[in-house]
Amino acid sequence: MEILIDIILKSGRSAVELALFVLLPVMVVMLSLMRLLEARGVLDWVVARLAPLLRPFGLTGLGVFAALQINFVSFAAPMATLTMMEQRGASDRHLAATLAMVFAMSQANAAFPMLTMGLNFSTTLVFSLVGGLVAAAATYYLFGRALSVEEERLDETLHHPVAESAKGVLDVINRAGAEAFKIAVGAMPMLVLSLVVVMALKRFGAIDLLTQWLTPLLAMAAIDPVLILPTLTKYLAGGTAMMGVMDDMRRSGQISAELLNASAGFLISPFDIPGVAVLISAGRRVAAVWKPAALGACVGIAVRTAGHILAG
């Protein structure tokens, strides 16, 4: 029992420190910036000009906005856009392509805090965009080609607050701060639970045993066995939990900045059990197209993984 209490207390301390002193400050700044750009109409301008260029990849104007949200806000931010697309009559094929893109892209709530660990932002962003576009195109033209292309009259107007005065700017910043606090606090339970499980597995030797079993196979593929723990955490507990494990490993010197960047292609994305569960709850038709979207996302993540390895 003493061992369990010790694990819980250490995991809780690590989770609170990560959420309040790393995740929260980064998300406050990035969300405030994004919401101000949104309120000033800058994002509308960007979406209007990018939409024609990205339409051949199976993306609509709202799909472009979802890409901006996943890369610069958080993995859950595109939920509102996916819901909006479904309600405004986007076709199942466009929904699947957009969902695949979101699955395959880098999630801001993990990527930005990991910049403090040595993550290369420009490389991550470039391959996030490339992987997202490949995932969308693969879904639209291959895995989702049997889906309906019928659309209702599609309204792609983005409704959001404006910031035309000092009070309006302050309101936008306050709302962004509250949203960032909600994201940080909401991440704590999953962080605590996942870190408890991971630390317990480490304490009782399960991770060492798994590493011993998998090392010969990983050696054949030239993969460092130290990635077993963050990978297992990521796909079972999500990107934020993986970030917590990676933070501990970086502090203890178990993993280098070079290996962190080389593994970012398959570790930093919402394509995991919690991420998929959250995103497909955006709507009934969104949930119905998750299978072709998941297949497309696998292609996009494979491209991202290869890109990060070659770049690293």
C-alpha positions as CSV (number, residue, x, y, z in Angstrom):
1,M,0.0,0.0,0.0
2,E,2.9,2.4,0.8
3,I,4.3,1.8,-2.6
4,L,1.0,2.6,-4.3
5,I,0.5,5.8,-2.2
6,D,4.0,6.9,-3.1
7,I,3.3,6.3,-6.9
8,I,0.0,8.3,-6.7
9,L,1.6,11.2,-4.9
10,K,4.6,11.4,-7.3
11,S,2.3,11.0,-10.3
12,G,-0.1,13.7,-9.0
13,R,2.8,16.1,-8.4
14,S,4.2,15.6,-11.9
15,A,0.8,15.9,-13.5
16,V,-0.1,19.2,-11.7
17,E,3.3,20.7,-12.5
18,L,3.0,19.8,-16.1
19,A,-0.6,21.0,-16.5
20,L,-0.2,24.3,-14.5
21,F,3.4,25.3,-15.2
22,V,3.9,24.0,-18.8
23,L,0.6,23.4,-20.5
24,L,-1.4,26.3,-19.1
25,P,1.0,29.2,-19.9
26,V,1.6,27.9,-23.4
27,M,-2.1,27.4,-24.1
28,V,-3.0,30.9,-22.7
29,V,-0.6,32.6,-25.1
30,M,-1.4,30.5,-28.1
31,L,-5.2,30.6,-27.6
32,S,-5.2,34.4,-27.0
33,L,-3.3,34.9,-30.2
34,M,-5.5,32.6,-32.2
35,R,-8.7,34.1,-30.8
36,L,-7.5,37.7,-31.5
37,L,-6.6,36.8,-35.1
38,E,-10.0,35.1,-35.4
39,A,-11.8,38.2,-34.0
40,R,-9.8,40.5,-36.2
41,G,-10.8,38.5,-39.3
42,V,-7.3,37.4,-40.1
43,L,-8.2,33.7,-40.0
44,D,-11.2,34.3,-42.3
45,W,-8.8,35.9,-44.7
46,V,-6.4,33.0,-44.5
47,V,-9.2,30.4,-44.9
48,A,-10.7,32.2,-47.9
49,R,-7.3,32.1,-49.7
50,L,-6.2,28.6,-48.7
51,A,-9.6,26.9,-49.4
52,P,-9.3,26.9,-53.2
53,L,-5.7,25.5,-53.0
54,L,-6.7,22.7,-50.6
55,R,-10.0,21.7,-52.3
56,P,-8.2,19.1,-54.5
57,F,-7.2,17.3,-51.3
58,G,-10.9,16.9,-50.4
59,L,-11.0,19.8,-47.9
60,T,-13.5,22.6,-47.7
61,G,-13.0,26.1,-46.2
62,L,-14.1,24.7,-42.8
63,G,-11.7,21.9,-43.2
64,V,-8.9,24.5,-43.5
65,F,-10.1,26.0,-40.2
66,A,-10.0,22.6,-38.6
67,A,-6.3,22.3,-39.7
68,L,-5.5,25.6,-38.1
69,Q,-7.3,24.6,-34.9
70,I,-5.5,21.3,-34.4
71,N,-2.0,22.8,-35.1
72,F,-2.4,26.0,-33.0
73,V,-5.2,25.4,-30.4
74,S,-5.6,21.8,-29.2
75,F,-6.7,18.3,-30.4
76,A,-10.3,18.9,-29.2
77,A,-10.7,22.3,-30.9
78,P,-11.7,20.8,-34.3
79,M,-14.7,19.1,-32.7
80,A,-16.7,22.3,-33.1
81,T,-15.7,22.7,-36.7
82,L,-16.6,19.0,-37.5
83,T,-20.0,19.5,-35.8
84,M,-20.5,22.7,-37.9
85,M,-19.6,20.8,-41.1
86,E,-22.1,18.1,-40.3
87,Q,-24.9,20.5,-39.4
88,R,-24.3,22.7,-42.5
89,G,-24.5,19.9,-45.0
90,A,-21.0,18.8,-45.8
91,S,-20.8,15.5,-47.7
92,D,-19.8,12.3,-45.9
93,R,-16.7,12.2,-48.2
94,H,-15.6,15.7,-47.1
95,L,-16.2,14.9,-43.5
96,A,-14.1,11.7,-43.7
97,A,-11.3,13.6,-45.4
98,T,-11.3,16.4,-42.8
99,L,-11.4,13.9,-39.9
100,A,-8.5,12.0,-41.4
101,M,-6.5,15.2,-41.7
102,V,-7.2,16.0,-38.0
103,F,-6.2,12.5,-36.9
104,A,-2.9,12.8,-38.7
105,M,-1.8,16.3,-37.8
106,S,0.3,17.5,-34.8
107,Q,-1.8,18.5,-31.8
108,A,-0.9,21.9,-30.4
109,N,-1.6,20.9,-26.7
110,A,1.2,18.5,-26.9
111,A,3.5,20.1,-29.5
112,F,3.8,23.5,-28.0
113,P,4.7,22.4,-24.4
114,M,7.2,19.9,-25.9
115,L,9.1,22.8,-27.5
116,T,10.6,23.3,-24.0
117,M,11.9,19.7,-24.3
118,G,13.8,20.4,-27.6
119,L,11.1,19.7,-30.2
120,N,11.8,21.5,-33.5
121,F,8.6,23.6,-34.2
122,S,9.2,24.3,-37.9
123,T,9.9,20.7,-38.8
124,T,6.9,19.5,-36.8
125,L,4.6,22.0,-38.4
126,V,5.8,21.3,-41.9
127,F,5.4,17.6,-41.7
128,S,2.1,18.0,-39.8
129,L,0.7,19.9,-42.8
130,V,2.2,17.4,-45.3
131,G,0.9,14.4,-43.3
132,G,-2.6,16.0,-42.9
133,L,-2.9,16.7,-46.6
134,V,-1.8,13.2,-47.6
135,A,-4.3,11.7,-45.1
136,A,-7.1,13.8,-46.4
137,A,-6.3,13.0,-50.1
138,A,-5.9,9.3,-49.3
139,T,-9.3,9.2,-47.6
140,Y,-11.1,11.3,-50.2
141,Y,-9.8,9.5,-53.3
142,L,-9.1,6.0,-51.9
143,F,-10.5,4.8,-48.6
144,G,-13.6,7.0,-48.7
145,R,-14.4,7.0,-52.4
146,A,-17.6,5.0,-51.8
147,L,-19.0,7.6,-49.4
148,S,-21.7,10.0,-50.5
149,V,-20.6,13.2,-52.1
150,E,-24.1,14.8,-51.9
151,E,-24.0,18.2,-50.1
152,E,-26.7,20.5,-48.9
153,R,-26.3,24.2,-49.4
154,L,-23.0,24.7,-47.6
155,D,-22.6,27.8,-45.4
156,E,-18.9,28.2,-44.6
157,T,-19.2,31.5,-42.8
158,L,-17.2,31.5,-39.5
159,H,-19.2,33.1,-36.7
160,H,-17.0,34.5,-33.9
161,P,-16.7,37.5,-31.6
162,V,-15.1,40.7,-33.0
163,A,-12.4,42.8,-31.3
164,E,-12.9,46.4,-32.6
165,S,-12.2,48.1,-29.2
166,A,-10.0,47.7,-26.2
167,K,-12.9,46.2,-24.3
168,G,-13.5,43.7,-27.1
169,V,-9.8,42.7,-27.1
170,L,-9.9,42.2,-23.4
171,D,-13.0,40.1,-23.6
172,V,-11.4,37.9,-26.3
173,I,-8.3,37.4,-24.2
174,N,-10.3,36.6,-21.0
175,R,-12.4,34.0,-22.9
176,A,-9.2,32.5,-24.4
177,G,-7.6,32.4,-20.9
178,A,-10.7,30.7,-19.5
179,E,-10.6,28.2,-22.4
180,A,-6.9,27.5,-21.8
181,F,-7.5,26.9,-18.1
182,K,-10.3,24.5,-18.9
183,I,-8.0,22.6,-21.2
184,A,-5.2,22.4,-18.6
185,V,-7.5,21.4,-15.7
186,G,-9.4,19.0,-17.9
187,A,-6.1,17.3,-18.8
188,M,-5.2,16.6,-15.2
189,P,-7.3,13.5,-14.5
190,M,-6.0,11.7,-17.5
191,L,-2.5,12.8,-16.8
192,V,-2.6,11.6,-13.2
193,L,-4.2,8.3,-14.0
194,S,-1.9,7.6,-17.0
195,L,1.2,8.5,-15.0
196,V,0.1,6.3,-12.1
197,V,-0.3,3.3,-14.5
198,V,3.0,4.0,-16.2
199,M,4.9,4.5,-13.0
200,A,3.3,1.4,-11.5
201,L,4.3,-0.7,-14.6
202,K,7.8,0.7,-14.3
203,R,8.0,0.1,-10.5
204,F,6.9,-3.6,-10.8
205,G,9.1,-4.4,-13.8
206,A,6.5,-4.7,-16.5
207,I,8.0,-2.1,-18.8
208,D,11.5,-3.7,-18.4
209,L,10.0,-7.1,-19.2
210,L,8.2,-5.8,-22.3
211,T,11.4,-4.0,-23.4
212,Q,13.4,-7.2,-23.0
213,W,10.9,-9.1,-25.2
214,L,10.7,-6.4,-27.9
215,T,14.3,-5.3,-28.1
216,P,15.4,-8.0,-30.6
217,L,12.5,-7.1,-33.0
218,L,13.1,-3.3,-32.5
219,A,16.8,-3.8,-33.1
220,M,16.1,-5.4,-36.5
221,A,14.1,-2.2,-37.4
222,A,16.7,0.1,-35.9
223,I,14.2,1.4,-33.4
224,D,15.4,2.5,-29.9
225,P,13.7,0.4,-27.2
226,V,13.4,3.5,-25.0
227,L,10.5,4.6,-27.2
228,I,8.3,1.7,-26.0
229,L,7.1,3.6,-22.9
230,P,6.1,6.9,-24.5
231,T,4.5,5.0,-27.4
232,L,2.5,2.7,-25.2
233,T,1.4,5.7,-23.1
234,K,0.5,7.8,-26.2
235,Y,-1.8,5.2,-27.9
236,L,-3.5,4.1,-24.7
237,A,-3.8,7.3,-22.7
238,G,-3.3,10.1,-25.3
239,G,-0.9,12.8,-26.4
240,T,-1.0,14.8,-23.2
241,A,-0.2,11.8,-21.1
242,M,2.7,10.9,-23.5
243,M,3.9,14.5,-23.0
244,G,4.1,13.9,-19.3
245,V,6.1,10.7,-19.7
246,M,8.4,12.3,-22.2
247,D,9.0,15.2,-19.9
248,D,10.1,12.8,-17.1
249,M,12.3,10.9,-19.5
250,R,13.9,14.1,-20.8
251,R,14.6,15.4,-17.3
252,S,16.2,12.1,-16.3
253,G,18.3,12.0,-19.5
254,Q,16.7,8.8,-20.8
255,I,15.9,10.3,-24.2
256,S,17.7,12.8,-26.4
257,A,16.3,15.8,-28.2
258,E,17.3,14.1,-31.5
259,L,15.3,11.0,-30.7
260,L,12.4,13.1,-29.5
261,N,12.3,14.9,-32.9
262,A,12.7,11.7,-34.9
263,S,9.8,10.1,-33.1
264,A,7.5,13.1,-33.2
265,G,5.8,11.9,-36.5
266,F,4.0,9.1,-34.8
267,L,3.9,10.3,-31.2
268,I,2.4,13.8,-31.6
269,S,-1.1,13.4,-33.1
270,P,-4.7,12.8,-31.8
271,F,-4.8,9.4,-33.4
272,D,-5.0,7.4,-30.2
273,I,-7.9,5.8,-28.2
274,P,-8.9,9.0,-26.2
275,G,-8.3,11.3,-29.2
276,V,-10.4,9.2,-31.6
277,A,-13.2,8.8,-28.9
278,V,-13.3,12.6,-28.4
279,L,-13.3,13.6,-32.0
280,I,-15.9,11.2,-33.3
281,S,-18.3,12.4,-30.6
282,A,-18.6,15.6,-32.8
283,G,-21.7,14.2,-34.5
284,R,-23.5,11.1,-35.8
285,R,-22.2,11.4,-39.4
286,V,-18.7,12.1,-38.2
287,A,-18.7,8.9,-36.1
288,A,-20.0,7.0,-39.1
289,V,-17.0,7.8,-41.3
290,W,-14.2,7.1,-38.7
291,K,-13.0,3.9,-40.4
292,P,-12.0,5.3,-43.8
293,A,-10.7,8.4,-41.9
294,A,-8.5,6.2,-39.7
295,L,-7.1,4.3,-42.7
296,G,-6.2,7.6,-44.3
297,A,-4.7,8.9,-41.1
298,C,-2.4,5.8,-41.0
299,V,-1.0,6.8,-44.4
300,G,-0.6,10.4,-43.3
301,I,1.2,9.4,-40.0
302,A,3.4,7.1,-42.0
303,V,4.5,10.0,-44.2
304,R,5.1,12.2,-41.2
305,T,7.1,9.5,-39.5
306,A,9.3,9.0,-42.5
307,G,9.8,12.8,-42.8
308,H,10.8,13.2,-39.2
309,I,13.3,10.3,-39.4
310,L,14.9,11.7,-42.6
311,A,14.9,15.2,-41.2
312,G,16.4,14.1,-37.9
